[in-house]
């Protein structure tokens, strides 16, 4: 089997020197988790389309859930360390990084950003410890890129809200302990409503037949008269702008995830061409291979620089939607290209799970679309450039 641990992570511009000791320690801890716990078993889970629940205790033990959040048992990571976590999880496996992105970037971040102190104290400690799994239900069957047009309704009834509608592509929702459902209230305002597992009328079924992220299912949710207490509406969620605050922050992590996928594919390709012999010498001796590797490294280095600066801006509270969208758009596209190059360089072995590239190659197709497609990210950046909004939006 190909051992990519023999290949050093590319750092042509000596970016490791810009990290603190604490950030390196977090990165190495997550890398060890992936190499010791994830890589030996993940291909079988991916092929069976099963989530590796057995890995959750080891994931919890890394102490990374909660990211930059302070309090509630969260690690209070720097923004760069939080990015490195996303990178290393994706470098191991896309399904594991997606679970973390949903848990920390969407569920925890929604409650931490928009919840009242009482709501935060009620839900965050267990979410941070992974005793509770969270999900984030925004996309609908008829509203993906135009999620702002969501049709799910939350009708006030005394001291409760009654939710009706449908959601789709909701990661982990069929086994999550709580799901934040985004819906319009009687006044047409968008709010986040925490629906706990077992609530009558909440039906989440796994979507089958996927070619990407197979080790973590997404659910199709039907909401039929789902009754939630009034205090389950996130206190500061009043419009889609509030939802967008969470999405903008989450896209930082997705940019880092794309980098992790790219690194895994690049490292596998480097290891392979140094070991695979054709026409009497290893593939590494051929000019075509070296040109491909050089171009892959150039893209990875640009992705690294973009991620580092993006996290610095987030730490300085200067992050804007256009900044996050530019990074997600660029890095997802570059990761997709790098994965395709690596798969080609491995020849027939590139489609075998045992070499890992095939899994990343497929999983990147999901990353390329989720948290906003390439086109939507480009339109957000285009709006920043021109001052003109080229897609419809309703607050």
HELIX and SHEET records of a PDB file:
HELIX    1   1 UNK A    4  UNK A    6  5                                   3    
HELIX    2   2 UNK A   15  UNK A   18  5                                   4    
HELIX    3   3 UNK A   21  UNK A   33  1                                  13    
HELIX    4   4 UNK A   34  UNK A   38  3                                   5    
HELIX    5   5 UNK A   42  UNK A   48  1                                   7    
HELIX    6   6 UNK A   53  UNK A   55  5                                   3    
HELIX    7   7 UNK A   56  UNK A   61  1                                   6    
HELIX    8   8 UNK A   79  UNK A   92  1                                  14    
HELIX    9   9 UNK A   94  UNK A  100  1                                   7    
HELIX   10  10 UNK A  101  UNK A  108  3                                   8    
HELIX   11  11 UNK A  109  UNK A  114  1                                   6    
HELIX   12  12 UNK A  117  UNK A  128  1                                  12    
HELIX   13  13 UNK A  147  UNK A  149  5                                   3    
HELIX   14  14 UNK A  230  UNK A  232  5                                   3    
HELIX   15  15 UNK A  240  UNK A  275  1                                  36    
HELIX   16  16 UNK A  283  UNK A  285  5                                   3    
HELIX   17  17 UNK A  287  UNK A  315  1                                  29    
HELIX   18  18 UNK A  321  UNK A  345  1                                  25    
HELIX   19  19 UNK A  347  UNK A  351  5                                   5    
HELIX   20  20 UNK A  353  UNK A  355  5                                   3    
HELIX   21  21 UNK A  357  UNK A  369  1                                  13    
HELIX   22  22 UNK A  374  UNK A  386  1                                  13    
SHEET    1   A 3 UNK A 134  UNK A 137  0                                        
SHEET    2   A 3 UNK A 178  UNK A 184  1                                        
SHEET    3   A 3 UNK A 190  UNK A 196 -1                                        
SHEET    1   B 4 UNK A 153  UNK A 157  0                                        
SHEET    2   B 4 UNK A 160  UNK A 171 -1                                        
SHEET    3   B 4 UNK A 218  UNK A 229 -1                                        
SHEET    4   B 4 UNK A 202  UNK A 206 -1                                        
SHEET    1   C 2 UNK A 277  UNK A 278  0                                        
SHEET    2   C 2 UNK A 281  UNK A 282 -1                                        
END                                                                             
